[in-house]
């Protein structure tokens, strides 16, 4: 009827989309043909950068095009080194555009890290800001975390700054597994243990234990802090804990806290599992009966992993036999 907006049918919409796709495909083919023709003839110039850039902003994951851009930048650096900083700036702009299209584009992040080494005047503050924005959108974007490690090294940023960054991310969200992992890389480098009995010096170890307690009491079901605690306490080669009274005290303090949490969360598998492991590390033989009771409880509250818990039980029996065999 007159005066009414015509609503397109599904078939009409599909036809329009098909025509749009065909048009884009035709443009893509023309562009790719031109790119490979120029590359074959050795014409690594501004035009090839322009065309590859146009294609990559639509699809950042074409590795060949990034490699062609690398070849072009290397040629420019070798022939006109005084211009390379300008081209590096353009590459950083392009990769940022591509990262906006796909924040987990491996090729975009890799090319960006590659091009950093070609410039002489990199604004590392801008690079950190880009990482901050990307990690706000997705705190587990491992491409971004890897890139951050690169710019930390290149900019000679103090590791203490990065530790504070991880603290801020964890405080904001205890479930930020990537921040916990990043923290585990930084701490032994900043606060190494002087005795070698533990990963960290005594004061920092106590501080980290408090941070973990805050996390697990806030959300006992979140596995991030539990994994971090296991790294913190159990990464070193197992020794007889009773020979190290300082570390034994730490383990007993953590056991007490976990037992308190277990009173509140009696059927939480993470709590039970950690209590079981702490008891084993403190005195597997003396705590054998309680450990096996906990293992039995684990098979009931988490039956899908009963095979793993059966293995834990067998490990306790094996340790008992080793300790009871006379030398």
N, C-alpha and C positions, 0 to 999 in steps of 0.2 A: 504494500500500500504506500501511497505517497507520504513523504514526511517521516518515514520510519527508517532507522538505520538497519542496513542489511547485515545479518549475522551469518558469517561464513560457516559452512558445514565442515565436519571433520575431514572429509575428502578434499575439500578445497584448501584447507589449512595444510594438509599433507602435501598437496601439489605445490603450494607456494614454498614450503620448506625444501622440497626436492629440487626446485628450481634454484633456490638460494645455495644449496649444497653443490649443485652442478656448477654454478657460477664461481663459487669459491675454489672448487677443485680445478677448474680451468685456469684460474689465476695462479693457483699453486703450481700447476704443471709448467706454466710459462716461466714462472720465477725460478723453479728448480732447474729447468733446462738452461736458462740464462746463467745461473750460478755455476753449473758444472762446465758449461762451455768456457766461461771466463777462467775458471780454475785450471782447465786443461791447457789453455793458452798462456797461463802464467799471469793473468791480469788480476793480481791481488791489489785492488785499489779501493777508492771511496765508494764506487758503484757496487762492488760486491759486498761491502759492509752494509750499504743501504738496503740491498735486496735481502740479504740473509737476516738483517734486523727486522724487516717487515714480516718475514715468515716466522721468525722465532717469537715475536710478540704474540702471534696467534697460537703457536705450538712450541713451547720452550724445550721440548725433549727430543729434538733432532740432533743427535750427537755430531753428525757429520758437519752440520753448519757451524757449530761452535768450533770444531777443529779448523774449518776454513778461516774463521775469524782469527783464531790463534796464529795460523800461518801468515795472515795478512798483517797482524800486529808485529810479529817477529820481523817481517820484511821491512815494515816502516821503521822499527827500532834500529835495524841494521843500516838502512839507507838514509833516513832523516831522523836521527835520534833526538834532535831538538823539538820535534813535534810529538813525540811519543806520549808525553804527559797529557796532552789534549785528547789523544785517542783513548788513553786509559780512562779519563773522565767520562768519555762517551760510552765505554764498555761498562763502567759502573752504573751509569744511568740505564743502559739497556738491561743489564742483569736485574736491576731493581724492578723494572717494568715486568720482566718475565717472572720474577719471584712473586709479584702481586697477582699474576695470572695463576701461578701454581707455586705456593709457598714450599712445597716439598719437591721441587724440581732439582734433582741431583745435578744435572748438567749446568743449570744456572748458578748454583752455589759453587760448583767446582770451577767454572770459568771465572767467577768473581774472585775466588781465592788465587787462581792462576794469575790473573791480571794485576793483582795487588803488587806482585813482585816485579812488575815491569815499570811501575811508576816511581817517581822520586818525591812526590808531594802528596801522600795519602792523608786524607782527613779521617783519622781513626775514630775520632769522637762520633762522626757521622756513621761509621761502620757499627759501632756499639749501639747507637740509637736504632739502626735498622734491626739488629738482633733483638733489642728490647721489644720493638713493635711486633716482630714475628713471634717471639715467645709469649707475648701477651695473647696473641691469637691462638697459639697452640704451644703449650709449655713442654710438649714432648717431641717437638720438631727436631729430630736428631741431626738433620742437615745443618740447621741453624746452630745447634750446640757445637758441632764439629767446626763450623766456620768461626764461631766465637773463640774456640781454642787457638785457631790459627792467628786471629788478630791480636789475641792476648800475647802470644809469643812474638809476633812481628812488632807490636807497639811497645813491647817490654813493660806491659802493665803489671803492677805489683800483684802477686797472687792473693795478698790480703784483701785487695779490692774485690777480687772475684769470689773470695770466700764470703764476704759481706753480701755480695749479689745473691749467692746461693741461699744465704740465711734469710734474706728478704723474700725470696721466692718461696722458701719452705714455710716461713711464718705466715705468708699469705695463703698457702695451700699445702697442708701436710702430705697430700697425696701426690705431690710433684716428684715423681720417681726420678726424673732426669736431673733435678737439682740435688737430690740425695746422692745420686751416682757421681755427679760433678764434684760434690763435696768430698766424696771418698778419694778422688784423685788429688784434690788440693791439700787436704789436711796432713798426710804423711810428709809432704814436701815442705810445709810451713812449720809444723809442730812435730818433728820426728821424735821418737822415744830415745832418750839417752841411754837407757838400760838395755833396750832390745827385747824386753819382756812383752811389751805391748806395741801396738802400731803408733800410738801418740804419747806425748809426755803426760804425766799424771794429771796436771791441772786441766789440760784441754780434754783429756779423756773424761774427766768428771763433768765438764761442761757439756760435752756431746751426749753423755748419758742422760743428763737433765733434759736436753732438747728432745731426745728420743722419748723419754717418759711423757713429756707434754703431748707428743704426737700420738702415742699409743693409747693414752688415757682419753684423748679427744675422740679417736675413732679406732677402736681395737680391731675392726674388720679390715682396715686398710693395710695392705701388705708392704707398702713402700718402707715405712719406718722399721718394720720387723726385719726386712732384708738388710737394711742399713745397720741395725743393731747386731745382726749375725756377722756382718762384715767387720764391724768395730771390735767385737769381742772374740770372734772365732777364726779370724783369717790366719793368724800366726800358726806355725806348726804346733800341733798339740804336744803339750808337756804335762808333767805331773803338777797340777795347780797348787798342791800343798807345798811345793818347793818355792813358790813365789807368793809370799804372804800379802804383798801389796796388791797384786792382781787378783788373788783369791778374795780379798776384801771387796774389790769392785764387783766380782761375780756374785758374791753373797748379797751385796746391796741391790744388784739388779734382780736377783732371785726374790728378795723380799718385796720389791716393787711389783714384780710379776705375780707373786702370790696374792698381793692385795688386789690386783686387777682381776685375778682369777676368782676371788670371792665375789666380785661384781659381775663377772662374765664366766660362770662356771663351765659353760659348754662352748666357749670360743676356741676354735682349733688353733689359732695363732698363739693365744695365751698358753694353752696347754703344751703345745709343741715347744715353746720357748722355755717354759718351766722344766720340761723334760730334758732339754739340751743343757740348761744351766746345771741341773742336778748331776747330769752325766759328767760335765766338765769339772765340777767341784769334787765329786767323789762317786764315780760310777759304781764301785763295788758296795760302798756303804749305803748308797741311795737306790740300789738295784730294785728292791721291792716296790718303792714308790714310783720309780721310772716305769716299770712294767705295768703297774696299775694305770698310769697315765697313757701308756701306749694302747692298752686295752680300751680306754675311754675314747681315744682318738679314732679307733676303728669303728666306734659306734656313732660319733658325731660327724665323722667324715668318711663314710664307707667307700667312696669312690677311690680313695687312696689307701685302702687297707693293705695293699701289697707293699707300699713304702713303709707303712708302720710296722708290718711284720718284719721287714728288713731291719728297722731300728731295734726291735725286740731281740732279733738274732744277734745284732751287733753288741748289745749289752751282755748277752750270754757268752759271746766270744771273748769280750774283755774280761769277764769274770774268770774264764778258764785260763787266760794268759797270766792273770795276776795270782792265781792259786797254784800254778805249776811251779814247783821249787826249782831254783837255779842250780 
